[in-house]
Every structure is written in C-alpha cells, then in structure tokens.
Amino acid sequence: HHQLALPLDAGFTMREILLGVPHFSQPSPSKNPGGDCFACALTAVVRYLYPERPVEFNTVWEAFKVEAYGGGKVLSNIWPTMRSAAYALRGEGYRMEVRHDLVIPVFDVDMFSHCWWHSVPVDEWAYRLEAWLSAGWVALAEVDFAGIGLMNAEGRFNTSDHFVVLDGQRHYWKPHDKVSGASSLEHDTHVVCSVKGEYWIDSQDLLVKYGTAGLLLLRKDSR
C-alpha cells in the first residue's frame, strides 16, 4: 500500500493512503438469490491479507451459516454475522484481528452555535478511517446500494443492503469555483465493490447518501 502527499495546482497538497485491495466480483448466477456481496467483500479482504494462499469464495460463503432453531444451519448474510464469519475463518487458517468503530454525530455548541451546521462528522470519520488504514487495518462497511439517502419518497427510512470494502482515504483543499481565494477541505474515500468495482467517492456523500458510518476492521493477526 502507499501513503503520499501529492502537490496540486495552486500550491495545494493532497494527502492519500490507498491499500489497493482488488475487488472480488459477484458470481453469476449468484449463489444466494439476493446476491453475494457479503461473501464477496469478505473474500476480497481475506485475499488481500493472505495473498500467499487465496481463500476460496465458497469457504467464505459457508462461514456465514449459523445454527438454526430446531437444528441445521442457515445463511445469515447480515451485518452482525460479518464479524462471526471473520472469526469462523480462523479455523481455516486465516487468523485475523477484528475490531469495530463508529463515529457518533455530536453537536458541539461551543464550536458551532448555529442550527445549520451539518450533524455528520465527516472530518472526524475521514481522519479516523485514515488512521485505521495506516495501521494496517482494512475496513468493511454496509451501505444503501442505491445511494438515495436516509429516507425515500414515501417518507420511509431506507435500509442498508450492500457490503463494500473501504481501503483508501484522501484529504485536500479544493478552491471554490465562484469565490475567489476561498477553499474548503475535502475528503474522498476509496470503495471496493463487488458490483461497481473500485472507485473514489466524496466522503460526505458516502456518509449521507449511502449511510456508511460504522466500520468492521480486519487485519492479519501476527501476534
């Protein structure tokens, strides 16, 4: 992976870290009727952490099975099971440390006394993700695939329905097009998706439109 400071036009500098996790495409036809993004995202992370012996997709998929009431096992492709699946892979020889992180929005009245300040703490979230990545962790997140925000046209809350990997973060000052001499601090996050591939997205859009906030963090356990 790399960490760098890139000079931009007009003397501005970009700070960037990018781990370079290759995306793992969803199989066609899908193994699960609703899609296999949960196993694809975890497969991508484990293969990045253990490139010397790439984990099989089916091995990861089976790790999402849980004990069913009345006996037997059933697929549980939900967010809490992502953690237990990561632990289950330890039995296959893929030992990983597992952590989670969530930046909770806080209204700081001492710093911002007016009501129009956005409640999503983009700066704190972006810098904390950068710190995790710099320490060798890879982040998994759950998003709303359509990216249409918190509520739909009917006034109902949207739900997260897709798993992605976050493996990069960058920060830079962006000059305003219409205000001479003014600029704003921008944050971009690099997403690794089993459907859309690999791409950068504005961190605030990722948080506000796609619902990303909580992170499940994995790194190779070398202890």
HUJO-V316936 format. One record per residue. RES is the residue in three letters. SS is DSSP state (h for helix, s for strand, l for the rest). D_LAST is the distance of its C-alpha to the last C-alpha in whole Angstrom. Layout:
<<RES	SS	D_LAST> <RES	SS	D_LAST>>
This chain:
<<HIS	l	21> <HIS	s	23> <GLN	s	24> <LEU	s	28> <ALA	s	31> <LEU	s	34> <PRO	s	38> <LEU	l	40> <ASP	h	44> <ALA	h	45> <GLY	h	43> <PHE	l	40> <THR	s	36> <MET	s	34> <ARG	s	30> <GLU	s	28> <ILE	s	24> <LEU	s	24> <LEU	l	21> <GLY	l	24> <VAL	l	23> <PRO	l	25> <HIS	l	27> <PHE	l	28> <SER	l	31> <GLN	l	32> <PRO	l	34> <SER	l	38> <PRO	l	39> <SER	l	36> <LYS	l	35> <ASN	l	35> <PRO	l	39> <GLY	l	37> <GLY	l	35> <ASP	l	31> <CYS	h	30> <PHE	h	27> <ALA	h	26> <CYS	h	27> <ALA	h	24> <LEU	h	21> <THR	h	22> <ALA	h	22> <VAL	h	19> <VAL	h	17> <ARG	h	19> <TYR	h	18> <LEU	h	15> <TYR	l	15> <PRO	h	18> <GLU	h	18> <ARG	h	19> <PRO	l	21> <VAL	l	21> <GLU	l	24> <PHE	h	26> <ASN	h	27> <THR	h	24> <VAL	h	23> <TRP	h	26> <GLU	h	26> <ALA	l	23> <PHE	l	25> <LYS	s	28> <VAL	s	28> <GLU	s	30> <ALA	l	34> <TYR	l	36> <GLY	l	38> <GLY	l	36> <GLY	l	34> <LYS	s	32> <VAL	s	33> <LEU	s	31> <SER	l	30> <ASN	l	29> <ILE	l	29> <TRP	h	26> <PRO	h	25> <THR	h	24> <MET	h	22> <ARG	h	19> <SER	h	20> <ALA	h	20> <ALA	h	17> <TYR	h	15> <ALA	h	18> <LEU	h	17> <ARG	h	13> <GLY	h	16> <GLU	h	17> <GLY	l	14> <TYR	l	13> <ARG	l	10> <MET	s	10> <GLU	s	9> <VAL	s	13> <ARG	s	15> <HIS	s	19> <ASP	s	21> <LEU	l	25> <VAL	l	27> <ILE	l	30> <PRO	l	34> <VAL	l	35> <PHE	l	39> <ASP	l	39> <VAL	l	43> <ASP	l	43> <MET	l	42> <PHE	l	43> <SER	l	47> <HIS	l	48> <CYS	l	47> <TRP	l	47> <TRP	l	43> <HIS	l	41> <SER	l	39> <VAL	l	36> <PRO	l	33> <VAL	h	33> <ASP	h	32> <GLU	h	29> <TRP	h	28> <ALA	h	28> <TYR	h	26> <ARG	h	23> <LEU	h	23> <GLU	h	23> <ALA	h	20> <TRP	h	18> <LEU	h	18> <SER	h	18> <ALA	l	15> <GLY	l	14> <TRP	l	14> <VAL	s	17> <ALA	s	20> <LEU	s	22> <ALA	s	25> <GLU	s	28> <VAL	s	32> <ASP	l	35> <PHE	l	36> <ALA	l	40> <GLY	l	39> <ILE	l	42> <GLY	l	41> <LEU	l	40> <MET	s	44> <ASN	l	46> <ALA	l	50> <GLU	l	50> <GLY	l	49> <ARG	l	46> <PHE	s	42> <ASN	l	40> <THR	l	37> <SER	l	34> <ASP	l	34> <HIS	s	32> <PHE	s	28> <VAL	s	27> <VAL	s	24> <LEU	s	24> <ASP	s	23> <GLY	s	25> <GLN	s	27> <ARG	s	29> <HIS	s	32> <TYR	s	35> <TRP	s	39> <LYS	s	41> <PRO	s	45> <HIS	l	47> <ASP	l	50> <LYS	l	53> <VAL	l	52> <SER	l	53> <GLY	l	50> <ALA	l	48> <SER	s	44> <SER	s	41> <LEU	s	38> <GLU	s	36> <HIS	s	33> <ASP	s	32> <THR	s	29> <HIS	s	28> <VAL	s	28> <VAL	s	27> <CYS	s	30> <SER	l	30> <VAL	l	34> <LYS	l	35> <GLY	s	32> <GLU	s	31> <TYR	s	33> <TRP	s	33> <ILE	s	34> <ASP	s	35> <SER	h	33> <GLN	h	35> <ASP	h	37> <LEU	h	33> <LEU	h	33> <VAL	h	37> <LYS	l	38> <TYR	l	35> <GLY	l	34> <THR	l	30> <ALA	l	29> <GLY	l	26> <LEU	s	22> <LEU	s	20> <LEU	s	16> <LEU	s	14> <ARG	s	11> <LYS	s	9> <ASP	l	6> <SER	l	4> <ARG	l	0>>
